[in-house]
Amino acid sequence: MTIKYKHIISTQKEFEEFRSAIGNPSPRAANKVISFVDDHCRNFISKSPFLSLSTSHISGKCDVSPRGDAPGFVAVLDGKHLFIPERPGNRRMDSVHNIITNPNIGLLFLIPGLGETLRINGKAYISRDPELLEKSAVNGKAPLFGILVEVEECYAHCAKAFIRSELWKPDTWLQKETLPSVPSMLVAHSKIPNVSAEQVAMELKEGYTNRLY
């Protein structure tokens, strides 16, 4: 089946002509962006155990990667700088490759049960500062590096996406037996001979149990 792209808005002029149907932001939405981490943002970050990290390569290819740990794992160094420790992962280092070629970064902080989120945009740098790494140690294990973020924009994002999705309502969650099988997905996508979904499931469980830090 060939997909035909129809009714595409591809120029700024076309978008401006369509803008009237969308409407303009309210004064509050238009003026909510600040350029530093104030006490409100600091408090939000201190209670957040999870963020999505968005980067893009200089070529334009984009990537979004999850980061999670105990609430407050992201250190607020001052009003303009954050430090995100890099925990063991799949070693692809997609975010790192992107940051080295293009430092622009976007962060979305979540707090379980809260619909509103905190968005931070800025510049990122790969840091091996021993002091920052040591302060980020867990169970005596310091990360090998982290992501230093120079903050340019901070602002709260409304809860409509969470309300519509009912993300924080456990009674809407799928039963475990109906969830997608990620081990089966990995076997199908990686196409490594003689590897079963059961094997992958065991390897994932071992990593989740023994190699979080």
Buried (B, 14 or more C-beta within 10 A) or exposed (E): EEEEEEEEEEEEEEEEEEEEEEEEEEEEEEEBEBEEBEEEBBEBBBEBBBBBBBBBBEEEEEBEBEBBBEBEBBBBBEBBBBBBBBBEBEEEBBBBBBBBEBBBBBBBBBBEEBBEBBBBBBBBBBBEEEEBBEBBEBEEEBBEBBBBBEBBEBBBBEBEEBEEEEBBEEEEEEEEEEEEEEBBEBBEEEEEEEBEBEEBBEEEEEEEEEEEB
